[in-house]
Amino acid sequence: MKIFCTLIFCLITGWVKAQLPADTLVNYITFENMKGNDDGYGASIDRPIGTGAFKNLANKSYLSMRMAKLENSYRWPDGSKIDFNRRKTEHSATGIVDRYTLINPDLKDTVFLFVDPYKLDSAFFIPKGLIALNKEILAREITTQLKAIEHINAAKDAFETKQDSLNKVANYIASYAGLVNFVDRENLAKVMTDTQASPEIKEYLFKIYIINKFYAMGKNISGSKAYALNKMKELFNIFQREHPNIETGNIKINLN
């Protein structure tokens, strides 16, 4: 009986671990080259976190991505999200630095975090009073999005009935992790460059691919590109059956 219980425990433990997001998804969301704890990092105007968000102000998507990494890289010790809305600009010896006032909603502890958006650090650390986002925390945070994707994929006609949900999930991914990380030219180029296909079907398939690659990474399913491509094909076949009058150009050839 003891051996049996031990076996069941091992199986359950293995299943739970398999449900944690892929390391790659965590890397997309957080700062690159994240190291360990450093109490002095970001704690003073002389040693700010160099996000590099303003290194190329003409590139709005880059700016948004770097700001998102700042907000997503760290959490309170209990794993809850941090409110970065309290920001004040200060002048240091090297230039302009942002000071964020972070207030723990439960303990009311306050952390002052100094950030230099003009400098890009080669390595990032975990400031005092905070922890780094990990797979366990991420798994909890994306549960709602993963369930929404499952409902979209299971719909009889997602193109007709799930557009609002599809847009919400796609926008979430764009602001949370950046769309560029989920675009695979080899799988999307022929679809997106088809001049004969209707723009609405191309946009729909693009979003279906993006959310399903995110889903595969969120569930740690191996071969996220292949998974997303197969889901795009499945939902395109449903689309063709339900909407035969919408022009699909050569997509019907390229996805078969």
Secondary structure, DSSP 8 states (H G I E B T S, - for coil): -HHHHHHHHHHHHHHHHHTS--HHHHHHHS-SSEEEE-TTTTSSTTS-EEB-TTTTTT-HHHHHHHHHHHHHHEE-TTS-------EEEEE-SSSEEEEEEEE-TTT--EEEEEEETT-B-SSEEE-TT-EE--HHHHHHHTHHHHHHHHHHHHSTTHHHH-HHHHHHHHHHHHHHT-GGGG--HHHHHHHHT-SSS-HHHHHHHHHHHHHHHHHHHHTT-S-HHHHHHHHHHHHHHHHHHH-TTS--TTHHHHT-
